Each structure stands twice: as structure tokens, then as C-alpha cells.
């Protein structure tokens, strides 16, 4: 509905280059992504060409080392880019976040030879990644995964099923966590699996409440053979690798959540200025003004929280607690703000003629992915109070 005028928010940008980059991202989002978002989401169409475009412009590689085709940008800048993309279309913003998550294991735990062999194509070669941790019987309890990898000479043979995989069936590579040892977190190892590996297949995409343009599917591994050169890290190090990636991934979800919330607020403000009741715009009524003020305040607080966590990460400081706080707060904010936006638009907000109903449906998943918000509270409490007594 609105042209989404730039919002006057406080952002400490590290450089003029970063400022120019974010202006470019917003222009690209407004020109290439937002105009077709509602139509394509309604049709359930996956915009692969947009990811190819983002890869060609270097936007799939921002937080990684330029030696491997990355953009050398701090996470603070990368997350603000995600916010802009998610505000235009969550399928794209979340898709970039998942791709970045899928590259994390190799970029941070791979050998020099592995990074040189694979990262340039993963970051800037038009490829798209997927992250395979969850399974039908292990979601929040990720350490209980059952997918197995057995040694066979110089190879590993993978068997099992992964669930809730964003880009399942369309990804060019999968970062897969599989069990190579006994039960528990110490028996898990990470692998980089090509999307066209024999024995790898995807089920039909899930039928979802929102984000219908983003395929989410089970991924089946039936005797998938992977050379040991595609094992990432040491045997048994996989769970540590997975948790490290998820700390960063939670910040991506937080940024996407604020993008969705900001888009909903923009729509609500534009509508409130135009809609007239009792002879004047409804934006003049104090009850509505207070509601919009609360929405704006929640968004600003969430944005500040994810940016502060990003700055800790960029400084090489611990940030797991802040990442969990940001994911929790920002996704709850997205759900609240989109719900309030529907209320501002009244009956029109409940129709598909206006984008706020889609934004409300999309916001819900952000409270679930990358660790449910109940898991985030457990993580935060562990940092604040200490581990639970047994």
C-alpha cells in the first residue's frame, strides 16, 4: 500500500561503504522484490531468480572473508541488509539468512583446502544452501537426531530423514548433521552434501500458514555417499558446530522479524493517515496514536537489541545470550506488531487485499524457527541463573 519511506532510526554504520550498501539494498528491494511479493506468495512461487541476482551482486556473501568471495562486512551491516530484504518479502530475507547459516560451518570450521575448494561457489557462484539439523522426531532436542553416517573406506554413507528444511529440494548444497558415534551431542558430525548427490531427495513441500513461496520440506538421505573430504570439522564436533551456527542464525531471524514488523507499521501508519471516520483521519484519534507509538517503540527496542548483539559478535566477544534475547524479543515484537497492524486496518486488515494479514501469518514462524522462543528463554536463563540442578 505504502511506498515505505525511509524510517528515521538510530543506526551506527561502520563506514560510508556500509551506508551506500544499505541504500542499494533498499532500492533493490523496492524495485525487484516488493512489487511482486503478494502475488508470488499467494501463488506459492519460489523466487530463485532473486537469489541469483543477490548472489551476483555479492549480497549472499556479506559477512564472509573476501579471500573466498565474501564481502568483508561486519555482522551489524549484514543484519541491517536482512531487515531490508525481509521488510520487502520474508521469503527472500529468511532465505538469505538460511543460506548464510548453511555456509557457516565450512567457513568457520572447514580446513583451508575445503574453504578454497567450495566457499567461492557457495558465496558468489549462484548457489543456494540449506541447513539440515532438525528431524521428524528431534526438533528442540536436536542432540537426539537419528540420521546416521557410517564409514565405508574413504567415504561416509548417510541414511536418514531431515525435517522442516528451508530450501529443501531446491538447494544446491546441504550442511547435514549426522550421527557418527554413540547417543548424545558428542556423537554428531557435520558434512557438506551436494544437492545432486545420488540418494538425496526431497518430499513434497509442507503446506504452511505463511511464507508459501519458500519451500520447506523433508530431505531424505538414502545411502548418500560423501567423501571424507566433505566432512566438516572433527568427528564428533558436529553439535558444537551446529550450536555456533545457530547463535549467528538467531540474529538473522531477529533482523528478519524487525523487517516484518517495520513493514507492518509502515502499512498501518499509511492507512491511518488516509482512512477517515467521523470527519477526520483515524490517525488523529488518541487511542490509535498510542497504539502506533507502542508499535514503533517495540520495533526500535528490538532493532537496538539485535544490533548490540551483532556488535559483540563483530568485536569477537561472547554473544550467545544476547543472540537468544534478540531472537526472542524481536520475533515476539513481530507477532505483536503485525497483530496490531491488522487491528488498525480493521476489516480491511483481515483481507488479502492489504499486506498486513500476510505479514501477520508470516510473523508466527519467526517465534518457532532457529529454536523456539521457549528454548530461547531456557538459553537466557542458563546465562542469567546458571544450569538447572539435576
C-alpha positions as CSV (number, residue, x, y, z in Angstrom):
1,X,0.0,0.0,0.0
2,X,2.7,2.5,1.0
3,X,5.9,3.4,-0.7
4,X,7.7,2.7,2.6
5,X,9.5,5.9,3.1
6,X,12.8,5.6,5.0
7,X,12.4,5.5,8.7
8,X,14.4,7.8,10.9
9,X,16.1,5.1,13.1
10,X,19.3,5.3,15.0
11,X,21.9,3.1,13.3
12,X,25.6,3.3,13.9
13,X,27.0,2.4,10.5
14,X,30.7,1.5,10.4
15,X,31.5,3.2,7.2
16,X,30.3,5.2,4.2
17,X,30.6,2.0,2.2
18,X,28.1,0.3,4.5
19,X,25.7,3.2,4.2
20,X,25.8,3.1,0.4
21,X,25.4,-0.6,0.5
22,X,22.2,-0.4,2.6
23,X,20.8,2.3,0.3
24,X,21.5,-0.1,-2.6
25,X,19.7,-2.9,-0.8
26,X,16.6,-0.9,-0.1
27,X,16.4,0.3,-3.7
28,X,16.8,-3.2,-5.0
29,X,14.2,-4.5,-2.5
30,X,11.7,-1.8,-3.5
31,X,12.3,-2.3,-7.2
32,X,12.8,-6.0,-7.6
33,X,11.2,-7.7,-4.6
34,X,8.3,-5.8,-3.0
35,X,6.2,-5.2,-6.1
36,X,5.6,-8.9,-6.8
37,X,5.7,-10.2,-3.2
38,X,2.0,-10.5,-2.5
39,X,1.2,-12.1,-5.9
40,X,4.0,-14.6,-5.7
41,X,3.4,-15.6,-2.1
42,X,-0.3,-16.2,-2.9
43,X,0.8,-18.4,-5.8
44,X,3.4,-20.2,-3.7
45,X,6.2,-19.3,-6.2
46,X,9.8,-19.6,-5.1
47,X,11.8,-16.6,-6.5
48,X,15.0,-18.4,-7.4
49,X,15.9,-15.6,-9.8
50,X,16.1,-13.2,-6.9
51,X,18.6,-15.3,-5.1
52,X,20.7,-15.5,-8.3
53,X,20.5,-11.7,-8.5
54,X,21.6,-11.3,-4.9
55,X,24.4,-13.7,-5.4
56,X,25.6,-11.8,-8.5
57,X,25.7,-8.6,-6.5
58,X,27.6,-10.1,-3.6
59,X,24.7,-9.9,-1.1
60,X,24.7,-13.6,-0.3
61,X,28.3,-13.3,0.9
62,X,28.4,-10.1,3.0
63,X,29.7,-11.4,6.4
64,X,32.4,-13.7,5.0
65,X,36.0,-13.3,4.1
66,X,36.8,-11.7,0.8
67,X,39.6,-14.2,0.3
68,X,36.8,-16.7,-0.5
69,X,34.4,-14.4,-2.3
70,X,32.9,-12.8,0.7
71,X,32.0,-9.1,1.3
72,X,34.1,-8.5,4.4
73,X,31.2,-6.7,6.1
74,X,30.5,-6.8,9.8
75,X,27.5,-8.7,11.0
76,X,26.0,-5.3,12.1
77,X,25.7,-4.4,8.4
78,X,24.7,-7.8,7.2
79,X,21.8,-7.9,9.6
80,X,20.5,-4.5,8.5
81,X,20.5,-5.8,5.0
82,X,18.4,-8.8,6.1
83,X,16.0,-6.4,7.7
84,X,15.5,-4.5,4.5
85,X,15.0,-7.7,2.5
86,X,12.6,-9.2,5.0
87,X,10.5,-6.0,5.0
88,X,10.1,-6.4,1.3
89,X,9.4,-10.2,1.4
90,X,10.2,-12.6,4.2
91,X,10.8,-15.5,1.8
92,X,13.8,-13.6,0.5
93,X,15.1,-12.2,3.8
94,X,14.8,-15.5,5.6
95,X,16.2,-17.3,2.6
96,X,19.4,-15.2,2.7
97,X,19.7,-15.9,6.4
98,X,19.4,-19.7,5.9
99,X,21.9,-19.6,3.1
100,X,24.3,-17.7,5.3
101,X,23.7,-20.2,8.1
102,X,24.4,-23.1,5.7
103,X,27.8,-21.6,4.8
104,X,28.8,-21.0,8.4
105,X,30.1,-24.5,9.2
106,X,32.5,-24.6,6.3
107,X,33.6,-21.0,6.7
108,X,34.4,-21.3,10.4
109,X,35.3,-25.0,10.9
110,X,36.5,-26.2,7.5
111,X,40.1,-26.6,6.5
112,X,41.9,-24.2,4.3
113,X,41.7,-26.6,1.4
114,X,37.9,-27.1,2.0
115,X,37.2,-23.4,2.1
116,X,39.3,-22.7,-1.0
117,X,37.5,-25.6,-2.9
118,X,33.9,-24.8,-2.0
119,X,33.3,-21.4,-0.5
120,X,33.8,-19.2,-3.6
121,X,31.0,-21.0,-5.4
122,X,28.8,-21.2,-2.3
123,X,29.1,-17.4,-1.7
124,X,29.1,-15.9,-5.1
125,X,28.5,-18.6,-7.7
126,X,24.8,-18.5,-7.8
127,X,24.4,-21.5,-5.4
128,X,21.8,-21.7,-2.7
129,X,22.3,-23.6,0.6
130,X,20.1,-25.4,3.1
131,X,20.8,-26.4,6.8
132,X,19.8,-29.9,7.9
133,X,19.7,-30.3,11.7
134,X,16.0,-30.9,12.6
135,X,14.3,-34.3,12.1
136,X,10.8,-35.6,12.4
137,X,11.5,-36.8,16.0
138,X,14.1,-34.2,17.1
139,X,13.3,-30.5,16.8
140,X,14.2,-28.6,20.0
141,X,16.0,-31.7,21.2
142,X,18.5,-31.6,18.3
143,X,21.1,-33.8,20.1
144,X,18.6,-36.7,19.7
145,X,18.9,-36.8,15.9
146,X,19.0,-40.2,14.3
147,X,20.4,-39.7,10.8
148,X,23.5,-41.8,10.6
149,X,26.8,-41.6,8.7
150,X,28.8,-44.8,8.5
151,X,32.4,-45.0,7.3
152,X,33.0,-47.0,4.1
153,X,36.6,-46.8,3.1
154,X,37.4,-43.2,2.3
155,X,33.7,-42.3,2.2
156,X,30.8,-41.8,4.5
157,X,27.3,-43.2,3.8
158,X,24.4,-41.2,5.1
159,X,20.9,-42.5,5.8
160,X,18.0,-40.7,7.5
161,X,15.4,-38.0,7.1
162,X,15.7,-34.3,7.9
163,X,12.6,-32.2,8.5
164,X,11.5,-28.6,8.2
165,X,14.3,-27.8,5.8
166,X,14.1,-24.4,4.2
167,X,15.1,-24.7,0.5
168,X,14.6,-28.5,0.8
169,X,14.5,-29.8,-2.8
170,X,15.8,-26.6,-4.4
171,X,19.1,-26.1,-2.6
172,X,22.5,-26.7,-4.4
173,X,24.2,-27.9,-1.2
174,X,23.2,-29.1,2.3
175,X,25.0,-28.8,5.5
176,X,24.0,-32.0,7.2
177,X,24.4,-33.1,10.8
178,X,24.5,-36.8,11.2
179,X,25.4,-39.3,13.9
180,X,28.8,-41.0,13.6
181,X,29.1,-42.2,17.2
182,X,27.0,-43.1,20.2
183,X,24.0,-41.2,21.6
184,X,24.1,-37.6,22.7
185,X,25.8,-34.5,21.3
186,X,29.3,-35.9,21.2
187,X,28.3,-38.5,18.5
188,X,27.4,-36.0,15.8
189,X,29.5,-34.9,12.8
190,X,28.9,-32.2,10.1
191,X,29.0,-32.9,6.3
192,X,28.7,-30.8,3.2
193,X,26.4,-32.7,0.9
194,X,25.9,-31.7,-2.8
195,X,22.3,-31.1,-3.7
196,X,22.5,-33.5,-6.7
197,X,24.1,-36.4,-4.7
198,X,22.6,-39.8,-5.6
199,X,20.2,-40.9,-2.9
200,X,19.3,-37.4,-1.8
201,X,15.7,-36.5,-2.4
202,X,13.0,-34.1,-1.0
203,X,9.4,-34.8,-0.1
204,X,6.6,-32.5,-1.3
205,X,6.8,-29.1,0.3
206,X,4.9,-28.6,3.5
207,X,1.6,-26.7,3.3
208,X,2.2,-23.7,5.6
209,X,0.3,-20.8,7.1
210,X,2.7,-18.3,5.6
211,X,5.9,-18.0,3.6
212,X,4.2,-20.1,0.9
213,X,6.8,-19.0,-1.6
214,X,9.6,-20.6,0.5
215,X,9.8,-24.4,0.1
216,X,10.0,-26.2,3.4
217,X,10.4,-29.9,3.0
218,X,11.7,-33.2,4.4
219,X,15.0,-34.2,2.9
220,X,15.7,-37.9,2.6
221,X,19.2,-39.4,2.6
222,X,19.2,-43.0,1.3
223,X,22.7,-44.3,1.1
224,X,24.1,-40.9,0.2
225,X,27.9,-41.3,-0.3
226,X,30.1,-38.4,0.7
227,X,33.9,-38.4,0.6
228,X,35.7,-37.8,3.9
229,X,37.0,-34.5,2.3
230,X,33.5,-33.2,2.8
231,X,33.4,-33.9,6.5
232,X,33.5,-30.5,8.3
233,X,35.5,-30.4,11.5
234,X,36.5,-33.4,13.6
235,X,34.4,-36.5,14.1
236,X,32.0,-35.8,17.0
237,X,32.4,-32.0,16.7
238,X,29.2,-31.5,14.8
239,X,26.9,-30.4,17.6
240,X,29.4,-27.7,18.6
241,X,29.5,-26.6,15.0
242,X,25.7,-26.6,14.9
243,X,25.3,-24.5,18.0
244,X,27.9,-22.0,16.9
245,X,26.0,-21.5,13.6
246,X,22.7,-21.2,15.4
247,X,23.9,-18.3,17.6
248,X,24.6,-16.3,14.5
249,X,21.4,-17.6,12.8
250,X,19.3,-16.4,15.6
251,X,20.5,-12.9,14.9
252,X,19.4,-13.3,11.3
253,X,15.9,-14.3,12.5
254,X,15.8,-11.3,14.8
255,X,16.7,-8.9,11.9
256,X,14.1,-10.5,9.7
257,X,11.5,-10.1,12.4
258,X,12.1,-6.4,12.8
259,X,11.9,-6.1,9.0
260,X,8.4,-7.7,9.0
261,X,7.3,-5.6,12.0
262,X,8.6,-2.4,10.3
263,X,6.7,-3.2,7.1
264,X,3.5,-3.8,9.1
265,X,3.9,-0.5,11.0
266,X,4.5,1.4,7.7
267,X,1.3,0.0,6.3
268,X,-0.6,0.8,9.5
269,X,0.6,4.4,9.6
270,X,-0.2,5.0,5.9
271,X,-3.7,3.6,6.3
272,X,-4.4,5.6,9.5
273,X,-3.4,8.8,7.7
274,X,-5.8,8.0,4.8
275,X,-8.8,6.4,6.4
276,X,-11.4,8.9,7.6
277,X,-14.0,8.3,10.2
278,X,-16.2,10.9,12.0
279,X,-14.9,13.5,9.6
280,X,-11.2,13.2,10.2
281,X,-8.3,10.7,9.7
282,X,-8.3,7.9,12.2
283,X,-4.6,8.8,12.9
284,X,-6.0,11.8,14.8
285,X,-7.6,9.6,17.5
286,X,-5.5,9.3,20.6
287,X,-6.3,5.6,21.1
288,X,-4.8,4.8,17.7
289,X,-1.9,7.1,18.0
290,X,-0.9,5.4,21.3
291,X,-1.1,2.0,19.6
292,X,1.1,3.2,16.8
293,X,3.5,4.7,19.3
294,X,3.8,1.4,21.1
295,X,4.4,-0.5,17.9
296,X,7.2,1.9,16.9
297,X,8.8,1.7,20.4
298,X,8.8,-2.1,20.3
299,X,10.5,-2.1,16.9
300,X,13.1,0.4,17.9
301,X,13.9,-1.6,21.0
302,X,14.2,-4.9,19.1
303,X,16.4,-3.3,16.5
304,X,18.7,-1.9,19.1
305,X,18.9,-5.3,20.8
306,X,19.9,-7.2,17.6
307,X,22.4,-4.5,16.6
308,X,24.1,-4.6,20.0
309,X,24.4,-8.4,19.8
310,X,25.9,-8.0,16.4
311,X,28.5,-5.5,17.7
312,X,29.5,-8.0,20.3
313,X,29.9,-10.7,17.7
314,X,31.9,-8.3,15.4
315,X,34.2,-7.5,18.4
316,X,34.9,-11.2,19.0
317,X,33.1,-11.2,22.3
318,X,30.6,-13.7,23.6
319,X,27.1,-13.0,22.3
320,X,25.1,-16.2,22.7
321,X,22.9,-14.7,25.5
322,X,22.3,-11.5,23.5
323,X,21.5,-13.5,20.4
324,X,18.9,-15.5,22.2
325,X,17.5,-12.3,23.7
326,X,17.3,-10.6,20.3
327,X,15.6,-13.6,18.7
328,X,13.1,-13.9,21.5
329,X,12.3,-10.2,21.7
330,X,12.3,-9.4,18.0
331,X,10.1,-12.3,17.0
332,X,7.6,-11.6,19.8
333,X,7.6,-8.0,18.6
334,X,6.9,-9.0,15.0
335,X,3.9,-11.1,16.2
336,X,2.5,-8.3,18.4
337,X,3.1,-5.5,15.8
338,X,1.6,-7.4,12.9
339,X,-1.4,-8.3,15.0
340,X,-1.8,-4.6,16.0
341,X,-1.5,-3.6,12.4
342,X,-4.4,-5.8,11.4
343,X,-6.4,-4.2,14.2
344,X,-5.6,-0.7,12.8
345,X,-6.9,-1.6,9.4
346,X,-10.0,-3.3,10.9
347,X,-11.9,-5.4,8.5
348,X,-9.7,-4.5,5.6
349,X,-6.7,-5.8,7.6
350,X,-8.3,-9.2,7.7
351,X,-8.5,-9.4,3.9
352,X,-5.8,-10.4,1.4
353,X,-6.3,-7.0,-0.4
354,X,-3.9,-5.5,2.2
355,X,-0.5,-6.9,3.1
356,X,-0.8,-6.9,6.9
357,X,-2.7,-10.2,7.0
358,X,0.2,-11.9,5.2
359,X,2.7,-10.2,7.4
360,X,0.8,-11.5,10.5
361,X,0.8,-15.0,9.2
362,X,4.5,-14.8,8.3
363,X,5.5,-13.4,11.7
364,X,4.3,-16.5,13.6
365,X,7.0,-18.8,12.1
366,X,9.7,-16.5,13.5
367,X,8.8,-17.5,17.0
368,X,9.5,-21.1,16.1
369,X,12.5,-21.4,13.7
370,X,16.1,-21.4,14.9
371,X,15.0,-22.6,18.3
372,X,11.5,-21.9,19.6
373,X,11.1,-18.9,21.9
374,X,10.7,-21.3,24.8
375,X,14.2,-22.6,24.0
376,X,15.5,-19.1,23.9
377,X,14.2,-18.5,27.4
378,X,16.0,-21.6,28.5
379,X,19.2,-20.4,27.0
380,X,18.9,-16.9,28.5
381,X,18.0,-18.3,31.9
382,X,21.1,-20.6,31.8
383,X,23.3,-17.5,31.3
384,X,21.5,-15.5,34.0
385,X,20.9,-18.1,36.7
386,X,23.2,-21.0,35.7
387,X,22.4,-24.6,34.6
388,X,19.5,-26.4,36.1
389,X,20.0,-28.6,39.2
390,X,19.5,-32.3,38.5
